[in-house]
Amino acid sequence: MIAIEDVRAAARLVEGRLVRTPTMVSPGLSDLLGVPVVAKLELLQRTGSFKARGALAKLLSLDAAQRAAGVVAVSGGNHGVAVAVAAGMLDIKATVCMARTASARSVAAAEAAGAHVRLTETMPEAFALMERLRAEGMTLVHPFDDPLVIAAQGTVGLEFAEDLPAGGAAAPTDVLVSIGGGGLISGVAVALKALLPEVRVWGVETAGAESMSRALAAGGPVPVELSSLVTTLSAPSVSRLTYDHVAALVEDVIVVSDAEAIRGVADLAEHAKLWTEPAAGCLLPAARRVVDRVGPGARIGLVVCGGNATLADAVRWGVAEEG
């Protein structure tokens, strides 16, 4: 498992190359949930999600031979775009494997950044293609099964703890983080537990993308059938590395429905003036459950992980109808 020193080292590696996204009190969400809410706005990061951190850190760490071999990544959308953009910055050839369920916007953004996008029918097939290309000699940039990537995603938690608004309410008692493969929550939990030892960290998944909650029930990573529309959370399995972090550091993993995640997108837009993707929208229904479990003394922190969604996506999800 990584330590806070690894997170700090990753922060030094990417310093000056990424946005230090704001950590802000949200009066609208506080009114909605009935308890104080502070949000880390990672949707304002380069490429629109936290994934820019891990991708850039990993590419900066490669030696000349690894760069020359070109990099390969697998993604539900955001990691692929982040790798494509980082590779373009560093003049590295990149191939991104995505399922056809990925948003057209993500595919177009990765291609516009100069990456070669390989589309498969399903996410498990995308992971298998990534492994084949890795075996052929390309350098893997894994979305979550990599200690450096996890440490770099942990810089979100490092900044969150350091940037809590001065003069505001006390530090959050409970912080919620979305889970796909578990890289973000693993790194954030390491940082927060080191800097805010009393905080409880909660994971959030959507039904049909329950790779971490299934792993916790089974005592280790297991393959899962994917059916959630939230493609950016749809990892076919977590890794042993992320499982170990979550099992040791996370209070629990809450599973919400796709409909609840979509409603959360609408609520974040209406009450926080934030346009997010369902991977962030799922935090709100989960936060309500956390407040119910821990009581009215809860103070909630939200890692708003990404905002890569279009109006066309919203129409397809039925946000207007759900709202």
NORDAFEN-V957685 format. One record per backbone hydrogen bond with DSSP energy under -1.0 kcal/mol. NH is the residue of the N-H (numbers start at 0). CO is the residue of the C=O. Records with the same first field share a line. If there is no record, write none. Layout:
NH: CO / CO
This chain:
5: 2
6: 2
7: 3
8: 4
9: 5
10: 6
11: 7
12: 8
13: 9
16: 13
20: 18
23: 38
25: 36
29: 25
30: 26
31: 27
32: 28
33: 29
37: 299
38: 23
39: 301
40: 21
41: 39
43: 40
44: 41
47: 44
49: 304
51: 48
52: 49
54: 50
55: 51
56: 52
57: 53
58: 54
59: 55
60: 56
66: 62
67: 63
68: 64
69: 66
70: 92
71: 138
72: 94
74: 96
80: 76
81: 77
82: 78
83: 79
84: 80
85: 81
86: 82
87: 83
88: 84
89: 85
91: 86
94: 70
95: 115
96: 72
97: 117
99: 119
101: 98
106: 102
107: 103
108: 104
109: 105
110: 106
111: 107
112: 108
113: 110
114: 109
115: 93
117: 95
119: 97
125: 121
126: 122
127: 123
128: 124
129: 125
130: 126
131: 127
132: 128
133: 129
134: 130
135: 131
136: 133
137: 132
138: 69
140: 71
145: 143
149: 145
150: 146
151: 147
152: 148
153: 149
154: 151
155: 152
157: 153
158: 154
159: 155
160: 156
161: 157
162: 158
167: 164
172: 298
173: 298
174: 199
175: 300
176: 201
178: 203
185: 181
186: 182
187: 183
188: 184
189: 185
190: 186
191: 187
192: 188
193: 189
194: 190
195: 191
198: 195
199: 172
201: 174
202: 251
203: 176
204: 253
206: 255
208: 205
213: 209
214: 210
215: 211
216: 212
217: 213
218: 214
219: 214
223: 235
226: 207
227: 207
230: 228
232: 229
233: 230
234: 232
242: 238
243: 239
244: 240
245: 241
246: 242
247: 243
248: 244
249: 245
250: 200
253: 202
255: 204
260: 256
261: 257
262: 258
263: 259
264: 260
265: 261
266: 262
267: 263
268: 264
269: 265
270: 266
271: 267
273: 267
276: 305
279: 276
280: 276
281: 277
282: 279
283: 280
285: 281
286: 282
287: 283
288: 284
289: 285
290: 286
291: 287
292: 288
293: 289
294: 290
297: 294
299: 35
300: 173
301: 37
302: 175
303: 39
304: 302
306: 47
308: 306
313: 309
314: 310
315: 311
316: 312
317: 313
318: 313
321: 317
322: 318
